[in-house]
């Protein structure tokens, strides 16, 4: 009987600990995404997002839209073409 309880507790913890860690990680990432999207949302006119209750969804859309815009326009590409080849040959 003792072995059964010990195994049940151990196997339950093996399942519950990763689930709790995943939940905490997702919650923290959503808070970080809202913090990252707040300056982006401030660029829009006042009252644009006042009626939104799900700030996490708006934050995800703003961060993804900004990343796609930056990728499309080439913002942040400061290295000259072919800089990887020069760096790799120096090794």
Secondary structure, DSSP 8 states (H G I E B T S, - for coil): -HHHHHHHHHHHHHHHHHHHHHHHHHHHHHHHHHHHHHHHHHTS-TTTTTT-S-HHHHHHHHHHHHHHHHHHHTTT--S-TTHHHHHHHT-
